[in-house]
Amino acid sequence: MRGAAFLPVLVLYAASTLAQEPQPKLAPQSIVMRTAAGDLVIRLYPEVAPLHTEQFLKLARLGVFNGIHFYRIHPGFLIQAGVAEDRLAPLTPEQTAAIKTIKAEWSSIKHRKGVLNLGRADNDPDSGATAFSIMLGDAPHLDGLYTIFGRVDDKSFEVLDQLARVPCEGTTPKTRITVEEAFVLEDEKALRSFQRAPVRNIADEIRLQQTRLPVPLPVFRLIALLTVAGLTLYLLGKRASNWTICACVLVQAGLAGWVMWALHQASAASGGSTDEKMPAAGAIFGLMIPVAAIAALSLVGTRWLSLRIRMSLNLLNVLMGGFALILIAVPMAQISTAAGVAMFVGLVSVIKLMGSFESYS
Amino acid sequence: MPVEQKGEKSQPLYFVNAWVDYALIGGGSILIFTLLRQIYTTDRTPLVTSLGFYLLWIVNWPHFSATSYRLYSSRDNIMQYPLTALVVPWLVLAAVISSIASPEVIAPIFIKFYLVWSPYHFSGQTVGITLIYARRAGFQVGAFERFCLSGFVFGTFLSSTMRGEVEKGNGEYHGIFCPSLCLPEWMWTATQAFMGVFGILFLALAIRWCIQNRRILPPIVLVPALTQLVWFLPDLTYPSFAEFVPFFHSLQYLLIAWAMQLKEKMDREKIEPSSRYVAMETLRWGGLNVAGGILLFYGITVALWLFQRGWNGTDAALCLSAIAGGVLWKSLPKSIVGWAGLCYAVGVVGWLTHHAIVSNDAFWPLTFGVVSAGVQVHHFFVDGVIWKLKRKTVASPLMVNIDEMLHARPSAAHAPLVPAGVLGPTPVAAASEQRA
């Protein structure tokens, strides 16, 4: 009974303690990170961590966070992302130049759910640059050890909960969870009028990711295997039949052309700009024209071109066609093991073939 | 099936002598590997990276230049390999320019292509050098021995490459990030097993040869493969040593290319063997390749960088004068004036490079990275074509020993390519015959 009398006092004490915890001023700008689970809206603390705030806004405006991924998910503790070097697309020189380590900015803010801190090397508090953690729960043992520079807003908590459910091996996600796009909302008004992407079930999204490829995954697997088969035929047939090689080159050119067409269709269907959806298309198309022309020349020129010249021309074709296919398929390796294996075998086969130039005399 | 060579008792085993050959072919690598690990550091410290970089200038880049020199130094060579000499450079240049124009899409794939080809190329050289010493030692390498040797050496390449490709992060080369192929972990394990099995098989064949012939196989035959293991075995090597691997690879190459250059020139121009000839030609060829390396790597980068940034009058005047310096050397290759012209061209390129680096232009690293990859890819192409041991004109001079060029030998000094049946089997001709 005496204990019960103290209960209101304890509640009041706890409430007053919470009330004493500083509530940092928020920057007018917000950073939105679009993920498969929905939008994470990040609010920054310009007074607590001015250097961090300035740097993160700068990097987000430059597009550094586009294509980064969540590489560690520890339910109940934190999720980590932001290694710029592991983005899907490489950094541009301008982006690379903008990335700098930031000096630690200590504060008394606690590590609670939704708070962002900057990742750093264990022995150097000033070594953080782009990698950051978002807390999934309270972590008092981290207080004072890492620079806290912002938090996600309350509406993003649902997205965080979804991200915490991504299937992992240990704490490494089995599927790449990418920040598809990151951008800055420049003021409160922009934030208020911002239409958030709906929160989505992450399990469904992971399943859907594979069907959202420009062409279905099985088709890409088929292309990868055909590439390997084509290169194997080159290897086997290089001394046997010029026709075999030409046929393979034509198949290769046809496949690459078909993939381009499929990419174009997918791009048109989604309303995205062609440049954005298939930046390599121009290069691939540019390669395919000489590939087809040389193959045709090699086929019709059997009477007036020596075998050595024709074989060398075909090898040039293999190089250009192989490079075009690699251009398409290497990004596929990120989500398809078969594509990765096929590309590796393809690369080594092309390299091996290159030693055969001019060896038919 | 290993067979002892008949009639090759007098075949010189070394290009120079045991000390030099062992040191350059792999002994130096293994020694530095041990010293770094035991005495200095396994980390890539500033001292290590600086030293590695300067060694690139004087050894690694000249080895690329040596390949180009060998291919382009005479019209006959160019006509012997017309596609490699006249088409491949344009293809590589197109890839370089496309990569600079598209740093996010094409550059990473081009760099990936280069990064996979580079250790493959190292492996090809290791197999080639092993075969050369095996022949010199009288250890004829049959199809199965060659298969096992290649399996082991290329297994080290597969194993080291696979290790990088099973990781999900991006690889980095001069600030250009290229995506991993995200291969499954078991492939790395499989390639290690592949390498181990073929290594044991090759060793067993070598031991069997020793027993059958009651002779110890000269260790130099096995040194290149052992060196390759030190270079590439992922669990064995470490960052500070990795910085010097291109240097050691180039040392191997330069020893052989140097011997070949001396021998071919002596035969072609009917020069009498003498220490003066060896010294002067070494200086000329060495100096030319140091200059060539700088012009290849920095000269092309500077040209593309200036093109990107936009030329001004001073740039144009400097570049034209550098080209004039190069033309002067080409016109007067044996005179001091010609060499002064070449030195001037190198100086101009050096000055422009310094200017580009201190300007802190973000495009410089990209351009330099892509051009470096391009020069090396061109080297891989050319090397794969011009060093075919099946060709008599390539294989014969590779059996040379420095003594032949220092001291006159009436019977063989100028007759490396004479058919064995005409004047009797000279060591060189016999070695060629063996491969036929």
Interface residues (C-beta under 8 A of the other chain):
Chain A: Y71 V83 E85 D86 R87 L88 A89 P90 L91 T92 P93 E94 T96 A97 R176 P279 A280 A283 I309 S312 L316 L319 M320 F323 I326 L327 V330 P331 A333 Q334 T337 G340 V341 M343 F344 L347 V348 I351 K352 M354 G355 F357 E358 S359
Chain B: Y81 P82 L83 T84 V87 V88 L91 A95 S98 S102 P103 E104 V105 I106 A107 P108 I109 K112 F113 V116 W117 Y120 G124 E165 K168 G169 N170 E172 G175 I176 F177 C178 P179 S180 L181 C182 L183 P184 M187 A362 F363 P365 L366 F380 F381 G384 V385 K388
